[in-house]
Amino acid sequence: MMSLGQILVFWLGLKWWEAHERRPSVGPLLLCIYVMWLSVGLHLGVGMMGLPLMLLVALVDRKVAVMLAMPILSVLGVTYGMERMIGIMLVLSVVTYAVYAIQKRLPAWAWAISAVCGIIALIPAFGSSNFDLVTGTIAAVALLMPLAVMWPKAREARVIALAFALIVVGYSTHLFLPIRAVQHPAINEGNPSNWDSLRYLLERKQYGETSMFRRRGPWSAQLDKEFWRYWKRQWTLFPTARPTTPNAAHGEPSVLDSLLPLLLGLIGGWWQRRNRVSWYTTGILLAFSTVGMILFLNFTDHEVRDRDYFFTTGYHIYAIWIGLGVTWLLGWIQDSFSAGGLRRAATALGVVVLVAQPFLVMRTLWFTHDRRGNFVAHDYAYNMLEPLAPNSFVFTNGDNDTFPLWYMQQVENFRKDVRVINLSLLNTDWYIQQLRDEEPKIPIALDDRTIKVLGAGAVQDSLGHLLYTNQFMVAHIMEQDRTPTGWKKQPYFAVTVPEHMGFDKNFTLEGLVYRVNPDTLHPDIDVAVTRKSLYHDFKYRGLFFADGTWDTTVYKDENASTLSRNYAAAHMQLAVTARKAGHIDEAIAEMERVARMFPDYTEVLIPLGGFYMDKGDTARAVELFRQLTLRAPGNPEAHYYYGVTLIYQGKIEPAVHEFDAAILADPGYNNAYYAAYYSLKQLGQRERAVGYLERWVNAHPTDEAARELLDTEQQQMHGGAVRPNPMPRPPSPTLP
């Protein structure tokens, strides 16, 4: 919808230019103004069209540009909040009226009053205070009084007044927010049911203060990782390697894969420069939607998801240049050959090659953009909610473990008895009130005044320690929920929550959630519930096949792959429990299932090798680690444990070779040095063994234990008493 709004504004601007050369008119521009102000309620990206539209108008007719500068350019201020937007309106209006005063179309006294009122109104617009009835009235005088004075004699006043009306009507779509909020819907973020809450949302204060001048990430990351990487993907003609495992990254295209479209776009832009108006207009829009977005958005180098969608406008404009480049190239082909069969053949060949481009791009990008069969978010939400106790509540962390659950509850009417408590939102007063007052209610014994104080985001406890509001609220909710025999409502924590608020010892894993027990006497995992959930209740559509193998037929992005690791973590906990109970075959079966789910998950395969060794199946452990060193040659642990298993087979020299490979992969991996030392010492090669200790100590002189061991060895080598020093068993692989 954002793209539709942008394209509509762009097209209307071009239609105005075309019609204006025949008969001056402002109708299409007024429609542009309405569409932009209407669409910012849908997506702020439509508002960016104000800058290229203003440039187009200025290049075609400066008088119209002066007249419509305020309604067109002020839409850019919506991003900065309502009051600053009004401030931008005031500045632009005062400048516009100054031009009319200079032209004697507006009395000087009228402009002076407007300017004084505008300056006064700028204080709440850009200051810390808010508009009230008085300052709001002063702002209205600054904006409207000159129009009333000019109205009888100047057509421009009537046009500006109409533009004002269109702004009000378009922006009025935001009124749906309080209208909806007073109905108390289940999902009511911000609760803008009154003017203060609505103004808070329109001011966009929930996003905090940012600055383009303090970069949140290095330029290298913002230009390459967060822009150029996305830009190359849009025009790739040849497919890159498709990931066959969850940890494998999707192949990134090279410049050569996109060279033809990129060159055609540059040619198209170069060719378009013959027409100054269209070239400046598209060029400024391209620059604003690429370089401008990089500056404005100010990405970090660790964004939680791909941000390619922010540059959609830039892709559209560059596609126009590609089309122009195609037109130029076909014309050049025809001009380069004399009339006849050769020209027709060359033209036909050029058409075939150029027409094939979009189909090649579609073939290349189809898999990563095809959402058929992708139920990862849907099924994850189902799998979280389904096993929960009736009328319970679950603490969640962020978007990925909250919004899918809300969708299941509100759209599919599934498990609406469960209250989902988002810990990020639990720092806000409006959310705490909703949890207290709206079904399904959460045990909260706080009055509105106290909740308002908590809305600041943090409070001090009785000892003066600073507590985040969500920390205070979790403790309060759990206290109010407790009864002499247990809980009023069963509480859970999603496994995706990193901060457990001090309740770790009360946790029992049940699939994708931790059940919070009223005491610390319960086991770490409910094996029966977790096995039933994983093997019978959970859905894995598009994620795993029936045997647990990763489904390669459905594309999953990095977020989906990361989220799905929580299933593997539950299986691994079952494996740990079985291993502790002495059920090694059951533990191995669980780990082998995880290995099928994540075949390149080194953190899983290494413990599996340890399980094989515990069973005494050294041959399988050796083969697993050998395959792992081939698959992950840069992983020091893979080489180390491969060497350890070789030791058990009595193959000391090959084992030392693997320890050397581990050291080469990570010179700071001390296990490999010690393993090589003990192995060679057992083999009778004392000097060679001590050489590994010396290398480690030279690189880590503060390691006192290693220094002491080295000193002992050197004393013994120089005539000291030699005591037998049997080789200890190398540490077994452990679970992450």
N, C-alpha and C positions, 0 to 999 in steps of 0.2 A: 504493500500500500504506500509506503514511503516513496518507493521508486515511481509508482504511478503518479503521485502528487508532484514529484520533481519534474518528471517528463511532461506532465500537463502544463506546469508553469513555463517550462522551457519552450514548449510548442506554442503556447499562447503568446509568449514574448515575440517569437519569430513571426507569428501571424499578425501581430500588431505592427511590426516593422514592415511587413509586406503591404498591409493595408494603408499604413501611414504615408507611404510614398505616393499613393493615389489620392487618399483623402484623410487628412489628419483626424485621429480619433483616439480616445482613451479607454474605450469599452473593454478591449481585451486586457489592458493593464489593470483595470479595476477588478476584473475577474481573477487575474493573477493574485492581486492583493487578498481577495477573499479566500482563494484556494490555499494560499500560504498560511493565513491566520486560522483558517479552519483546520488545516492539516497538522499544525504544531500541537494540537490536542491529541493527535495520533502518534506523530514522531517528529522530534525536533529537527531531524535532518532536512525536512522540507523547507524550514526557515533559512537554510543556507543559500537558497536560490535568490534571496534578496540582493546579494552582492552582484552576481552576474547579470541579473535582470536590471539593476540600477545602471550598470556599465553599458548595457545594450541601449537603454533609454537615453543615457547621456550622449552616447555616440550618434544617435539618430536625431534627437531633438532636445536641446539643453533646457528649453523652457518647460517642457513636460517633466524633465528630470528634476528641476527645481520644485515644481508643483507637487510631485509625488515622492520626493526624497524621504520625507518622514514616514509615510505608511509603508514604503517598500523596505527601507533600511532598518527601521526600528524592529522588524521581525527578527533580526539577528540578535536582538537583546533578550529574547525570550529565554535563551539558554542561561542567562545570568540571573533569572528570577524576575518576578513581576515588578518590584519597585525599581530595580535598576532599568528594566525595560521602559518604565514610565519616564525615568530620568533621561534615557536616550531619546525618547519621544520629545521631551521638553527641549533638549539641546537642538535637535534637528528642526523642531518647529520654530524656535527663536531665530535660527539661522535663515530658515525659509522666509519668515516674516520680515527679517532685516532686508532681504533682497527686494521684497515687495515695497518696503518703506523707501529704499533707495530709488526704486523705479516710480515713486510717487503714487503707487496704487494702494498704499496703506498709510494712513496718517502717522506721523512720527510719534504722537502722544500714545496712540494705540500700541505701537510696537514697544514703546518705553514701558508701558504698564505690563505688557506681556513679558518683556524681558525681566523686569523686577520680580514679577510673580514666579517666573520660571526659575530664577536664581534662588528664591526662597524655597521653592518646592524641591530643588536639587538637594537640599540638606537631608530630608528623610529618604530621598531616592538613593543617594550614595552614602549616606551616613548610617549610624547605628540605630537611630530612632525610626519608628514606623509612621506611615501616613495615618493621620486621623482626619476628622471631619473638617477641621480648619485647613490643614495643609492640602487635603484632597481638593477642597473647594478652590484654593489658590492655584493648584495645578490645572484644574479645569478652566479657570479664567485665563491662564497663560496659553492654553491650547485652543480654546474656543472663542474667546472674546474678539481676537482679530478677524476671525472668519465672519462673525456677526457684523462687524463694521464693514467688511469688504463685500458682503453678500449681495447687496442691491446692484452693484456696478461691475463686479469682477466674477467672471465665469470660474476662475481658478478657485475661488472660495467655495463655490458650490461643489466643485469636483472634490476638493479636499474634505469637505464635510461629508460627502458620500463615501469617500474612502474611510473616514473615521467610523461611519456607521457600519461599513463592511468589516472593519477591524473588530468592532464591538460584537457584531453578530457572529463572526468567525470564532473569536476567542471565547465567546459565551458557551461553547461546547464544554468548557471545563465545569460548567454548572452541574453537569451530570454527577460530578464527584460528591458534592454534599447531598444531592437528591438520592443517590445510591446509598451513601453512608448512613443516612437517617433510617434506612430500611434494615439496618443491622445485618448485612450479609455475613456469611461465615468467614469469608476472606475480605477484610476491610482494613487494608494497610493504611496507616496514618489517621484513620477515622476522621476524615475532613467534614464532620457534620456541623461545625461551627466556623465562624470567620477566621479565628486565630489558627485553627488547624488547617483550614483551606489555604490561608496565606502562607503557612509554613511549607506546604507542598508546592505551591506556585513559586515560592522563593527558592525551591529546590535545596533547602537547608539540610535535608536528610543526606545529601551527598558530601557535605563538608566543604571546606574551602580548599581550592587548588590554585596553582599558579603555573602559567606556561613558562615562566622565567626560572623556576626551580625544577630542573628536570628530574623525574622520578626514576629514570633509567639511563644508562649510557647511550649516546647517540648511535653507536654501532648496533645496539640491539633495536632501537626504535626505527632505524632506517632499514636494517637488514631483516632481522627476525620478525618484526612487527609491521613490515610493509613490503619490502622487495620480495620476500618469500611468498607472500600472498599474491603479489602482482604477477609473478612468473606463472603461478598456478592457473591463472585465468585463461591463458592463451596456449596451453600446452597441446601440441599436435600429436605427440607420440607418448604412449603409455609408459609410466615408470613402474618399478617393481611393486606388485601388490602384496601387502603384508599377509602372511599366512599364519602368524602367531600373534597373540595379544601384545607382546612386548616389542614386536618389530615395527619400526617406524615406516610410515608410508613414504615411498621414494620421492624425494624432492626433485622437480624438474630442473634441468640446466637451462641456461640462456639459449643454447642451440635448439632445445625442444620448442621454444617459443619465438625463435628468431624471425620467421617470416611475418607473423602478425605484428610483432613489435616494430619491425622495420616498416611495414605498411602503415602503421599508426604514425610513425615519425614522418614518413613521406606525405601522408594525408594532412598532418598539421602544417608541414612546410608548404604544401600546395594551397592550403586554405588561406595562407597569409595574403594572397592576392586581394581578398576581400577583408578590409581592415575591421569592419564591424563584427562580422561573424567570427573572425579569427580571435579578436580580443575577447569576445564573449565566451566562446568555448574554451579558450586558453585560460582565462581567469577562473572559470568554473573547474577546469581540470586541476589547476594549481591549488585552488581553495579546497577541493575535495581529496587532495593527496597530501601535498606539503603542508597545507593549512591544517588538515586533520592530524597530521603527525605532531605539529606544534601544539594544537589545542588539546588533543586527547592525552598527550604526555604519558604514554604507556610505560609500565615497568618492564623489566626483562624477565618477569615471572608471572605473566598473565595466566589466569586460571583456565582460560580457553582461547581458541583461535579468535582473533579480532578482525578477520577479513571482511566481515559484513559492514564495517565502518567505512570502507572505501568503495562501496557499491557504486556511488555516483561517479567516481573516477573511472571505474570500469566502463560505465555507460558512455561517458564522453570520449574515452579512448577508442571505444568501439565505433563511434562516429568517425573519428579520424581514420580508423582502419578502413571503413567504408569509402571514405574519400581517397585513401591510398589505392584501394582497388580500382576506383574509377580512373584515377590518374594512370595507373599501370596499364589498364586496358587501352586507354587512349594512346599511351606511349607505344604500345605494341602495334596498334594500327598505323601510327605515324611512321614507324620504323620499317614497315614493309610496303612495297608498292602494291597497288591493287591487283587482285587475282587470287589464285588458289593458295599461294604461300601466306598471304595476309590472313585469309580465312582460316587456314590451318593453325597459324600462330595464335590468332584470336581465340579459336576454339580450345586450344591447349591451355592458354592463359585462363579462360573461363572455367575449365574443368579443375585446374589447380586451385584457383581462388575459391570456387564454390565448394570444393572439398574441405576447406578449412573448418567451417563451423561443425561439419559432421565429424571431422577428426577430433576436434575439441570435445564434442559430445561423447564420442566413444571413449576418450581418455578420462573424462571426468564423471562419466555416468555412475561408476561403481561407488565413488566416494560421496555422491550426491543422491543416491537412490536410498530411500528410507523404507522400502518394502521389506517386511519381515523384521524390522528393527523394533523390538518390544522391550529393549533393555530397561529403560526408565519405567515403563508401565509395569513390567513384571517385578522389578526391584521394589517398587512401591507396594505391589500386592504381597510380595514375599515378606516385607517388613510388617505389614499390618495384619496379615492373616493369622499368625500364631498368637497374637497378643490376647491377654485376658480381657473379658468383657469390661467395658467402662473404665479402661485403664488410660494412662497417658504416657507419651514417649517424648523424651528430649532429643531434638535433632540439631544439626550443626549449621547447614547453609542451604543454598539453592537446590543442589542435587538430591539431598535427602529430605527435602521439605515439599517443594512444589509438586513433584510427582504424587506424593501422598495426598496433598490437598486435591489434586485432580481426581484421584481414585475416590475420595470421599464425596466431593461435591458434584462431580459429573457422573460417575458410575455408581454413586450411592453405596459404596462399599466401606464397611466398618466406620460408620459415622459416630459410633459410640466412643471411639478412641479420640482423645485430644492430642493433637500434634503441637508440641511446644518448641518453637524455634529459639535457640539460645541467643542468636544475634538480635532478634526482635525483642527478646526479654529484657533488653536494656532500655526500652521505651515505656512511657507511662500509658499510652493508649492501648498497647498490647496487653499490659498487665491488667488493665481494667476489663478488656474483653475476656481474658481468661477467667477473671473473677465473676463476671456478670452474665456471660452468654454460654448457652449449652453447647457441648458438655462442659460444665463448670469445673474449675480446678480449686482445691482448697486454698484460699487466700484470705487472710484476716487483716486486711489493711484498708484504711479509709482513703478517700480521694485525695486528701491533703498529703498524706504520706506517699501515695503513689506519684503525685506530682513532683515531690522532692526526688524520688527515685528516677524520674524521667531525665534528670541531669546526666545519667549514665554511670555515676559512681557515688558512693557514700562512705562515711567513716564509721568503723565499728567502735565499740566501747573503749578499745585500747588505742584508738587513733589511727588504726591501719586502714588504708584505702581499699575498698572493695568495689569491684564492678557491680553494677545493678543486677546483672544476671547471676553472679555468684551469690549475692544476698538473697535473690528471689528463689534460687534452687534450694538453698538451705531453709528458707521460710516455707516453701511449698512442702518439702519433705517433712518438716516439723509439724505442719498443720495436717498432713496426710497420715501421720503416724497414730496408731491406736495401741492400747495395751497388748493386743494380740497380733498386731501386724499393720496393715495399711487399710485406709478407707478405699483408695483406688490404687491398683497395682502400678508402680512406676517402672519405667524402662529408660535406658539410654541407647540410642543408636550406636552401632560400632564405629560409625563415622565421626563421632564426637571426640575430639582430641583431649578435651579438659573434662575430667570426671568429677570435679568439685569435691574431692575427698571421699568419694563413695566406692573407690576401687575394690576395697576389701569386702564390700557387700554385693559385688557383681557375680552373677552366674550367666554364662553365655547361653543364649537360646537362638541359634541361627544367626540372624543379622542384628540382634539386639542383646543388650545385657539386662537381665531381670535384676532389679534392685531388691535385695532381701532386707528384712528388718534387723538382721544380725549378721555376724561374720562367720557363721557355722556351716554355711552351705558350700557345696563344691564349686570349683571355677567354671564348670560347664555341666549343663544338664544333657547328658549323652543321649537319653531317649528322645527328648524333645528336639534336639539339634539333628539327630539322625532322621527322625520322622520328617522334619522340615526339609532337610537337604535332599532326601531320597524320595519323598512321597508328596509333599505339599507344594514345594516351590515350583515355579515355572521358569524355564530358561529359553524361551523362544528367541531364535536368532542369536543366541549366546553360546550355548553348548548343545551338542548332540546327546542322545540318551546315555551314552557311555562316559560322558563328561568331556569329550573331545571338543576343542574350540571350533565353532561354526565359522568357517572361512567364506561362506556364501553371502554373508550379510556384513556390510561395513559397520565397524564400530570406531568412533573417534577415541582420542586419548582419554577423555573423561569417562567414557563408557568402559574402556578397558581397565582403567584404574579402579572404578567403582566395583567392577566385577571381581576384583581381587578379594573382596570381603567374603565371597563364597569360598575361595581357596583358603582363606584364613580360618574359616569355621571347620573345614575338612582337616586342616593341619592341627587344630586344637583337639579334634577327635583322635588324630594320630598320636599326639602327645599323651593323651589320657590312656589310650590303649597301650602305648609303650610302657608307661609307668605301671600299668596293671599286669605287665608281662605278656600281653597279647600281641606279639611282634608281627604275626601274619596279618592281623587286623590293621595294625599301624601301617604296615607296608602297603596294604590295599588302599588305605586312605591317601597315602602319599603318592601312590601311582596314579590315582584318580586326579590328584592335583597336578601331577606332571602331564597328564593328558590335557587338562584344562589350560595349563600354562607351560607348554613344552620348552620355552626358552627362559623360564623363571629360575635363574641360578640359585636364588635363595631357597627354592624348594628342592631342586635336584641334589644339592649338596647334602642336606639332611637325609634325603632318601638313600643316598649312598651309605650314610652312617647307619641307617636301619638295616641295610643289607649286611654290613659288617657285624652289627649286633647279632644278627641271625647266624653269622658264620659263613655267609655266602659271599666270600671275597671276590670270586670271579665276576659276579654281577656288579659288585661295587667297582671293580677295576674297569669293566667295560663302560659303566655309566660315566665314570670320571674321565675315561679316555675320550668318549664322545663329547663330553662337556668341554674339554680342553680344545677340541676341534671347533666346537660351536662358539666358544667364548675364549679365544686365545689370550685376550688381555686381562682375564680374570685371575688374580693370584691365588684365590682360594681353590679354583678348579685345578690348577697345577699342583698346589700343595696337597690336596686330598688325593689326587691321583698318585702322587709320590708316596703318600702314607700307605695306600692300598698295595702299591708295588712292594713296599717294605715287608708287608705281611706275606707276600709271595716269595720273599727272599731276594728280590731283584734290586740290590742296593744302588748300583750305578745308574740304572734307568730312573730310580727314585730321585737320586741326587740331581739328575738332569732336569727333572720336573721342578725340584726346589729352586734350581737356578732360573728356570723359566718364571717361577713365581716372583723371585727377587727382581728379575728384569722387568716384570709387569708392575711391581710395586716395591721399590727399594726400602720402603718403611714397613714391610710386612714381616714382623720378627719371627713368626712361627716357622717360616721357610729357612731362616738362618739356623735356628735351633735344631730343626729336623735334619738339615744337612750335617750339622756338627755331630749329633748323636749317631746318625747313620754311618758316617765315615769313621767315627771313633770305634764303633762296633766292628767295622770292617778292618780295623787295625791301621788306618791311615790317619794317625794322630795329628801330624803337622798340617795336613790338608784340612782336617776337621777344625783345628784351632784357627785356621785362616778365616773361616766363616765367622767365628766369634770376634776376631780382630776387625773384620770389615764392619760388623754391627756396632762394636764399641767405638770405632773411629767415627762412624756416622752419628752415634748417639752416646756421647761421652757422659751424659747424666744418668744412664741406666746403671745403677749401682749393682744390681744383681748380676747383670752381664759382666761388669767389670770384675766383680769378685770371682766369678766362674773363670774368666780369662786369666786372672792372676794365679789362681790355683793350678790351672793347666800349665801355665808357663813355668811355675815352680817345679812341677812334677817333671816337665820336659828337661829341666836343667839340674836334675839329680835329686829332687825332692822325693819323699816317700810316695810311692804309687799305690793308690787305693783303688780297688775295683769300683767302677762306676757304671753299673748296668744301665742299658738304654731304657728310658721310661717309655710307656705306651704313649704315642702321640694323641693329642686330644681328638675325640670323636666329633664329627660335624654336629652342630647344634641348630635348632630351629631359629629362624629370625624372630 
